[in-house]
Amino acid sequence: MARMERHRLAEAEPELDGFLVARTRSDIDAERMPGFVQDYLGAILKDQG
């Protein structure tokens, strides 16, 4: 994750605000993540938390 953050910070105009590791369904932030991201993460994390 540190490598991704260094790359993001080196960009003149970063498109992303930052990175978040989602290991369980409880890590999904409905206020900050677009619906398609929530759906994708919900599907791949369906058996966890």
N, CA, C and O atoms as CSV, one atom per row, in Angstrom:
chain,resi,resn,atom,element,x,y,z
A,1,MET,N,N,0.815,-1.178,0.000
A,1,MET,CA,C,0.000,0.000,0.000
A,1,MET,C,C,0.871,1.260,0.000
A,1,MET,O,O,0.505,2.267,-0.605
A,2,ALA,N,N,1.998,1.207,0.662
A,2,ALA,CA,C,2.900,2.358,0.699
A,2,ALA,C,C,3.376,2.720,-0.705
A,2,ALA,O,O,3.517,3.898,-1.031
A,3,ARG,N,N,3.621,1.717,-1.525
A,3,ARG,CA,C,4.068,1.965,-2.901
A,3,ARG,C,C,2.975,2.684,-3.696
A,3,ARG,O,O,3.272,3.611,-4.450
A,4,MET,N,N,1.737,2.274,-3.539
A,4,MET,CA,C,0.625,2.935,-4.241
A,4,MET,C,C,0.489,4.386,-3.773
A,4,MET,O,O,0.253,5.287,-4.578
A,5,GLU,N,N,0.637,4.597,-2.479
A,5,GLU,CA,C,0.517,5.951,-1.933
A,5,GLU,C,C,1.638,6.850,-2.448
A,5,GLU,O,O,1.390,8.008,-2.784
A,6,ARG,N,N,2.856,6.340,-2.516
A,6,ARG,CA,C,3.970,7.134,-3.072
A,6,ARG,C,C,3.679,7.512,-4.514
A,6,ARG,O,O,3.912,8.650,-4.920
A,7,HIS,N,N,3.174,6.571,-5.284
A,7,HIS,CA,C,2.847,6.841,-6.681
A,7,HIS,C,C,1.753,7.917,-6.775
A,7,HIS,O,O,1.855,8.842,-7.582
A,8,ARG,N,N,0.715,7.790,-5.950
A,8,ARG,CA,C,-0.382,8.761,-5.963
A,8,ARG,C,C,0.127,10.161,-5.617
A,8,ARG,O,O,-0.250,11.142,-6.258
A,9,LEU,N,N,0.976,10.243,-4.610
A,9,LEU,CA,C,1.493,11.548,-4.184
A,9,LEU,C,C,2.437,12.167,-5.208
A,9,LEU,O,O,2.622,13.384,-5.217
A,10,ALA,N,N,3.031,11.356,-6.061
A,10,ALA,CA,C,3.935,11.865,-7.091
A,10,ALA,C,C,3.177,12.452,-8.286
A,10,ALA,O,O,3.764,13.165,-9.100
A,11,GLU,N,N,1.886,12.159,-8.394
A,11,GLU,CA,C,1.089,12.689,-9.500
A,11,GLU,C,C,0.836,14.176,-9.306
A,11,GLU,O,O,0.608,14.632,-8.186
A,12,ALA,N,N,0.877,14.927,-10.391
A,12,ALA,CA,C,0.637,16.366,-10.328
A,12,ALA,C,C,-0.780,16.666,-9.839
A,12,ALA,O,O,-0.983,17.566,-9.024
A,13,GLU,N,N,-1.758,15.910,-10.339
A,13,GLU,CA,C,-3.150,16.078,-9.932
A,13,GLU,C,C,-3.756,14.700,-9.662
A,13,GLU,O,O,-4.412,14.130,-10.533
A,14,PRO,N,N,-3.539,14.167,-8.466
A,14,PRO,CA,C,-4.053,12.824,-8.160
A,14,PRO,C,C,-5.567,12.729,-8.334
A,14,PRO,O,O,-6.304,13.621,-7.912
A,15,GLU,N,N,-6.022,11.654,-8.952
A,15,GLU,CA,C,-7.455,11.435,-9.131
A,15,GLU,C,C,-8.095,10.868,-7.880
A,15,GLU,O,O,-9.297,11.026,-7.666
A,16,LEU,N,N,-7.295,10.205,-7.048
A,16,LEU,CA,C,-7.818,9.567,-5.846
A,16,LEU,C,C,-7.438,10.363,-4.610
A,16,LEU,O,O,-6.384,10.997,-4.568
A,17,ASP,N,N,-8.309,10.326,-3.595
A,17,ASP,CA,C,-8.008,10.965,-2.316
A,17,ASP,C,C,-7.064,10.121,-1.475
A,17,ASP,O,O,-6.349,10.642,-0.619
A,18,GLY,N,N,-7.063,8.829,-1.719
A,18,GLY,CA,C,-6.231,7.921,-0.944
A,18,GLY,C,C,-6.688,6.494,-1.170
A,18,GLY,O,O,-7.491,6.219,-2.062
A,19,PHE,N,N,-6.175,5.596,-0.359
A,19,PHE,CA,C,-6.477,4.180,-0.488
A,19,PHE,C,C,-7.033,3.657,0.820
A,19,PHE,O,O,-6.720,4.165,1.897
A,20,LEU,N,N,-7.856,2.642,0.709
A,20,LEU,CA,C,-8.439,1.988,1.869
A,20,LEU,C,C,-8.384,0.490,1.639
A,20,LEU,O,O,-8.766,0.006,0.574
A,21,VAL,N,N,-7.914,-0.238,2.623
A,21,VAL,CA,C,-7.896,-1.694,2.532
A,21,VAL,C,C,-9.228,-2.209,3.061
A,21,VAL,O,O,-9.620,-1.891,4.183
A,22,ALA,N,N,-9.919,-3.003,2.255
A,22,ALA,CA,C,-11.189,-3.598,2.664
A,22,ALA,C,C,-10.989,-5.105,2.790
A,22,ALA,O,O,-10.845,-5.815,1.795
A,23,ARG,N,N,-10.983,-5.569,4.021
A,23,ARG,CA,C,-10.779,-7.000,4.272
A,23,ARG,C,C,-12.081,-7.713,4.635
A,23,ARG,O,O,-12.210,-8.922,4.445
A,24,THR,N,N,-13.045,-6.949,5.159
A,24,THR,CA,C,-14.339,-7.523,5.520
A,24,THR,C,C,-15.441,-6.580,5.053
A,24,THR,O,O,-15.176,-5.434,4.689
A,25,ARG,N,N,-16.673,-7.069,5.065
A,25,ARG,CA,C,-17.807,-6.239,4.642
A,25,ARG,C,C,-17.951,-4.987,5.509
A,25,ARG,O,O,-18.444,-3.962,5.039
A,26,SER,N,N,-17.529,-5.066,6.754
A,26,SER,CA,C,-17.646,-3.902,7.642
A,26,SER,C,C,-16.684,-2.778,7.254
A,26,SER,O,O,-16.823,-1.656,7.741
A,27,ASP,N,N,-15.718,-3.060,6.389
A,27,ASP,CA,C,-14.795,-2.027,5.902
A,27,ASP,C,C,-15.391,-1.199,4.767
A,27,ASP,O,O,-14.813,-0.183,4.380
A,28,ILE,N,N,-16.533,-1.615,4.229
A,28,ILE,CA,C,-17.162,-0.904,3.122
A,28,ILE,C,C,-17.842,0.351,3.657
A,28,ILE,O,O,-18.747,0.268,4.488
A,29,ASP,N,N,-17.409,1.502,3.183
A,29,ASP,CA,C,-17.937,2.796,3.619
A,29,ASP,C,C,-18.939,3.300,2.581
A,29,ASP,O,O,-18.547,3.819,1.536
A,30,ALA,N,N,-20.212,3.148,2.867
A,30,ALA,CA,C,-21.269,3.495,1.918
A,30,ALA,C,C,-21.288,4.986,1.571
A,30,ALA,O,O,-21.746,5.359,0.491
A,31,GLU,N,N,-20.802,5.830,2.459
A,31,GLU,CA,C,-20.801,7.271,2.189
A,31,GLU,C,C,-19.668,7.691,1.261
A,31,GLU,O,O,-19.770,8.719,0.592
A,32,ARG,N,N,-18.598,6.920,1.211
A,32,ARG,CA,C,-17.430,7.316,0.423
A,32,ARG,C,C,-17.211,6.489,-0.830
A,32,ARG,O,O,-16.501,6.918,-1.739
A,33,MET,N,N,-17.820,5.292,-0.893
A,33,MET,CA,C,-17.588,4.402,-2.031
A,33,MET,C,C,-18.777,4.415,-2.976
A,33,MET,O,O,-19.922,4.305,-2.537
A,34,PRO,N,N,-18.513,4.548,-4.275
A,34,PRO,CA,C,-19.603,4.474,-5.251
A,34,PRO,C,C,-20.303,3.120,-5.178
A,34,PRO,O,O,-19.715,2.134,-4.734
A,35,GLY,N,N,-21.548,3.076,-5.612
A,35,GLY,CA,C,-22.350,1.867,-5.558
A,35,GLY,C,C,-21.703,0.668,-6.218
A,35,GLY,O,O,-21.757,-0.438,-5.678
A,36,PHE,N,N,-21.079,0.868,-7.396
A,36,PHE,CA,C,-20.471,-0.271,-8.089
A,36,PHE,C,C,-19.314,-0.853,-7.290
A,36,PHE,O,O,-19.066,-2.057,-7.349
A,37,VAL,N,N,-18.604,-0.015,-6.546
A,37,VAL,CA,C,-17.506,-0.503,-5.707
A,37,VAL,C,C,-18.078,-1.288,-4.524
A,37,VAL,O,O,-17.563,-2.348,-4.169
A,38,GLN,N,N,-19.136,-0.765,-3.921
A,38,GLN,CA,C,-19.784,-1.462,-2.811
A,38,GLN,C,C,-20.291,-2.828,-3.259
A,38,GLN,O,O,-20.116,-3.820,-2.552
A,39,ASP,N,N,-20.920,-2.881,-4.435
A,39,ASP,CA,C,-21.434,-4.149,-4.955
A,39,ASP,C,C,-20.304,-5.148,-5.199
A,39,ASP,O,O,-20.412,-6.320,-4.837
A,40,TYR,N,N,-19.231,-4.680,-5.809
A,40,TYR,CA,C,-18.093,-5.558,-6.101
A,40,TYR,C,C,-17.487,-6.093,-4.810
A,40,TYR,O,O,-17.301,-7.300,-4.661
A,41,LEU,N,N,-17.179,-5.197,-3.877
A,41,LEU,CA,C,-16.569,-5.632,-2.635
A,41,LEU,C,C,-17.518,-6.529,-1.836
A,41,LEU,O,O,-17.082,-7.504,-1.223
A,42,GLY,N,N,-18.797,-6.204,-1.841
A,42,GLY,CA,C,-19.775,-7.043,-1.154
A,42,GLY,C,C,-19.792,-8.450,-1.712
A,42,GLY,O,O,-19.938,-9.418,-0.966
A,43,ALA,N,N,-19.642,-8.568,-3.027
A,43,ALA,CA,C,-19.652,-9.885,-3.676
A,43,ALA,C,C,-18.401,-10.690,-3.348
A,43,ALA,O,O,-18.490,-11.889,-3.085
A,44,ILE,N,N,-17.234,-10.044,-3.361
A,44,ILE,CA,C,-16.009,-10.814,-3.123
A,44,ILE,C,C,-15.758,-11.047,-1.630
A,44,ILE,O,O,-14.980,-11.925,-1.257
A,45,LEU,N,N,-16.419,-10.258,-0.782
A,45,LEU,CA,C,-16.241,-10.419,0.661
A,45,LEU,C,C,-17.467,-11.067,1.306
A,45,LEU,O,O,-17.634,-10.989,2.524
A,46,LYS,N,N,-18.314,-11.697,0.516
A,46,LYS,CA,C,-19.593,-12.205,1.022
A,46,LYS,C,C,-19.462,-13.197,2.165
A,46,LYS,O,O,-20.384,-13.324,2.970
A,47,ASP,N,N,-18.357,-13.894,2.257
A,47,ASP,CA,C,-18.177,-14.896,3.307
A,47,ASP,C,C,-17.408,-14.373,4.517
A,47,ASP,O,O,-17.073,-15.129,5.428
A,48,GLN,N,N,-17.134,-13.072,4.511
A,48,GLN,CA,C,-16.330,-12.487,5.598
A,48,GLN,C,C,-17.106,-11.386,6.288
A,48,GLN,O,O,-17.865,-10.658,5.648
A,49,GLY,N,N,-16.919,-11.260,7.598
A,49,GLY,CA,C,-17.488,-10.212,8.441
A,49,GLY,C,C,-18.704,-9.649,7.921
A,49,GLY,O,O,-19.284,-8.755,8.538
